[in-house]
Amino acid sequence: MKNKIQLYSYYRSSCSYRVRIALYLKNIPFEYMPIHLLRKGGEQKSEKYKQINPEGQVPALIHNNQVITQSMAILHYLEDIYPSPALFPKEPKQKAHVLSICEIINSSIQPLQNLMVLNYLKSQWQLDEKKRTAWLKFWINRGLLSVEQKIKENHFSSFSAGRSLTVAELFIIPQIYNAKRFNVSLNKFPRLLAIEDLCQHLPAFKKAHPDTQPDNPLNIKKK
C-alpha cells in the first residue's frame, strides 16, 4: 500500500470522476496520468495505453504493479485497502440500496452516453448531432428518474442512504455533471439536486471536479 497509486484519467470522464472523489475522500496520494479521449483520435486507443488497459478505456488504476480497470472494481479495491472512511454500507439492506443506485447509473445511463456509443451512432447509423443528443438525453432522464424515486424511498435522509454519504454519491455527482453538460433539465430531480448541493461544498468533491483537473483545457491554457 506504500507504493504510490497512479490513476489514468480524463478530466471529463464520469467514471474517472468517481474514482477521483474516492481517492480524495480517503486521502490517498496518487499520481494523475492524463489520457485525452479526443486528441489524435483518442489516446486511449494507442498501443502504449492498451498495454496498460486493453479495453482502451479510462479509468485505469495501478497499485503495486497491478492494473485495475472499471470504476466499480477500482472503488471496491480502494475500500479494501483503505477502509476508512467507509463508502460501502455494512448493513445488507442499506448496501443493496446503495449498490442499486450505483448500478442504475453504471449500467443504464453511463454506457448509453459513452463516447464510443455516440461515435457508433454517428458512423454506423448516420445520426446527426441533434439525434445523438436526443438519444443520450432520453437515457439520462430515464435513469435519473429511477434514481430520484429510489432516494425518495429513504425519508428524512440527507444523502442517498441516510445522513452520511456513500459510494452512491460518487456515481450521482458525476452523472449530474454530465446531465448539465448535455443540457438535460433537472427540474424533476429535487432530491438529486439537494444531494449535489451538499456534496459541492465538500473538499474531496471540489478537488475531483473536472474544472480543477490538470488536463482540463482551461487549466492547460493558464500555464
C-alpha positions in Angstrom: 0.0 0.0 0.0 3.0 2.3 0.4 3.6 2.3 -3.4 2.1 5.3 -4.9 -1.1 4.9 -6.9 -1.3 6.0 -10.5 -4.7 7.0 -12.0 -5.1 7.1 -15.7 -7.9 9.6 -16.1 -9.7 12.0 -18.4 -11.0 15.2 -16.8 -14.5 14.9 -18.3 -14.9 11.1 -17.9 -17.6 10.4 -15.3 -16.1 7.0 -14.5 -12.7 8.7 -13.7 -14.5 11.4 -11.8 -16.0 8.7 -9.4 -12.6 7.3 -8.6 -11.0 10.7 -8.1 -13.7 11.5 -5.5 -12.9 8.3 -3.6 -9.2 8.9 -3.6 -9.7 12.4 -2.2 -12.3 11.3 0.4 -9.9 8.6 1.6 -6.9 11.0 1.5 -5.0 8.5 -0.8 -1.9 10.0 -2.5 -1.9 9.4 -6.2 -0.3 10.5 -9.5 -2.7 11.8 -12.1 -1.9 10.3 -15.6 -4.0 12.1 -18.2 -5.4 10.2 -21.2 -7.1 12.5 -23.7 -10.1 10.8 -25.2 -10.3 13.1 -28.3 -6.8 14.2 -29.1 -5.2 12.3 -32.1 -8.3 10.2 -32.4 -8.2 9.2 -28.8 -5.1 8.5 -26.7 -7.0 5.6 -25.1 -6.7 3.8 -28.5 -2.9 4.0 -28.6 -0.8 0.8 -28.4 1.1 2.3 -25.5 -2.1 2.8 -23.4 -3.6 -0.5 -24.5 -0.6 -2.2 -22.9 -1.9 -0.8 -19.7 -5.6 -1.3 -20.3 -6.5 -3.5 -23.3 -10.1 -2.2 -23.0 -8.9 1.2 -24.2 -11.0 3.0 -21.6 -10.5 5.1 -18.5 -10.1 5.0 -15.6 -7.2 2.6 -15.0 -5.5 2.4 -11.6 -2.1 1.0 -11.0 -1.0 0.0 -7.5 1.8 -2.4 -6.6 2.3 -3.1 -10.3 -1.3 -4.3 -10.6 -3.6 -2.7 -13.1 -7.3 -2.4 -12.1 -9.9 -1.2 -14.6 -13.6 -0.4 -14.4 -14.7 2.2 -11.8 -16.7 -0.1 -9.6 -13.9 -2.6 -9.3 -11.5 0.2 -8.5 -13.8 1.6 -5.8 -14.1 -1.8 -4.2 -10.4 -2.2 -4.3 -9.8 1.2 -2.6 -12.4 0.3 0.0 -10.5 -2.9 0.8 -7.0 -1.4 1.1 -8.2 1.9 2.7 -11.4 1.0 4.6 -11.7 4.4 6.3 -13.8 6.4 5.7 -16.1 3.6 4.6 -18.1 4.2 1.4 -19.9 0.9 1.2 -22.5 0.3 4.0 -22.2 -2.8 6.0 -25.9 -3.4 6.7 -27.1 -5.7 3.9 -30.4 -3.9 3.0 -28.7 -0.5 3.0 -25.8 -1.8 1.0 -28.2 -3.3 -1.6 -30.0 0.1 -1.8 -26.7 2.0 -2.4 -25.5 -0.5 -5.0 -28.8 -0.4 -6.9 -28.4 3.3 -7.3 -24.8 2.9 -8.5 -25.8 0.3 -11.0 -28.7 2.3 -12.5 -26.1 4.9 -13.3 -23.3 2.5 -14.1 -25.4 0.2 -16.3 -28.5 2.1 -17.5 -27.1 5.6 -18.1 -23.4 5.9 -18.5 -22.8 3.3 -21.2 -25.5 4.9 -23.3 -24.0 8.3 -23.2 -20.5 7.0 -23.7 -18.3 8.5 -26.4 -17.9 5.1 -28.1 -21.7 4.7 -28.4 -22.2 8.2 -29.7 -19.4 7.7 -32.2 -21.0 4.4 -33.3 -24.4 6.1 -33.8 -22.7 8.7 -36.0 -20.6 6.3 -38.1 -22.8 3.3 -38.4 -26.3 4.9 -38.3 -25.5 8.3 -39.6 -27.3 10.0 -36.8 -26.6 13.7 -36.7 -25.7 15.6 -33.6 -29.3 16.6 -32.8 -30.4 13.0 -32.9 -27.5 11.8 -30.9 -28.2 14.4 -28.3 -31.8 13.3 -28.1 -30.7 9.7 -27.6 -28.5 10.5 -24.6 -31.0 12.9 -23.1 -33.6 10.2 -23.2 -31.4 7.7 -21.3 -30.1 10.2 -18.8 -33.6 11.4 -18.0 -35.0 7.8 -17.7 -32.2 6.7 -15.4 -32.2 9.7 -13.2 -36.0 9.4 -12.7 -35.3 5.9 -11.3 -32.6 7.1 -9.0 -34.7 10.0 -7.8 -37.5 7.6 -6.9 -35.2 5.3 -5.0 -33.8 8.1 -3.0 -37.3 9.3 -2.1 -37.9 5.9 -0.5 -35.4 6.9 2.2 -37.4 9.5 4.1 -35.6 12.2 6.2 -32.2 11.3 4.7 -29.7 14.0 3.7 -27.8 11.7 1.3 -28.9 8.8 -0.8 -29.0 6.3 2.0 -29.0 8.3 5.3 -27.1 11.2 6.9 -23.7 10.1 5.6 -22.5 9.9 2.1 -21.8 6.6 0.5 -20.5 5.4 -2.8 -23.8 6.3 -4.4 -22.9 10.0 -4.3 -19.7 9.1 -6.2 -21.9 8.0 -9.1 -24.7 10.6 -8.7 -22.5 13.8 -8.8 -20.6 12.9 -12.0 -23.8 12.0 -13.7 -25.4 15.3 -12.7 -22.4 17.0 -14.2 -22.9 15.1 -17.4 -26.6 15.9 -17.4 -25.9 19.6 -17.1 -23.2 19.3 -19.8 -25.8 18.0 -22.2 -28.5 20.5 -21.1 -30.8 17.9 -19.5 -33.5 19.6 -17.5 -33.1 18.7 -13.8 -36.4 20.1 -12.6 -37.8 16.6 -11.9 -35.0 15.7 -9.6 -35.2 17.8 -6.4 -33.6 15.2 -4.2 -30.7 14.7 -6.5 -30.1 18.5 -6.7 -30.2 18.6 -2.9 -27.5 15.9 -2.7 -25.5 17.8 -5.3 -25.7 21.0 -3.1 -24.4 19.1 -0.1 -21.5 17.5 -2.0 -20.3 20.5 -3.9 -19.1 22.1 -0.6 -17.0 19.1 0.4 -13.3 19.4 -0.3 -13.0 16.0 -2.0 -15.7 16.8 -4.5 -14.2 20.2 -5.2 -10.7 18.6 -5.9 -12.2 15.9 -8.1 -14.3 18.2 -10.2 -13.5 18.3 -14.0 -12.9 22.0 -13.8 -9.9 21.5 -11.4 -8.1 18.7 -13.3 -4.7 19.3 -14.9 -5.8 18.1 -18.3 -8.8 20.4 -18.5 -8.0 22.6 -21.5 -8.8 25.7 -19.5 -6.1 24.9 -16.9 -3.6 24.0 -19.6 -4.1 27.4 -21.2 -3.4 29.1 -17.8 0.1 27.5 -17.6 
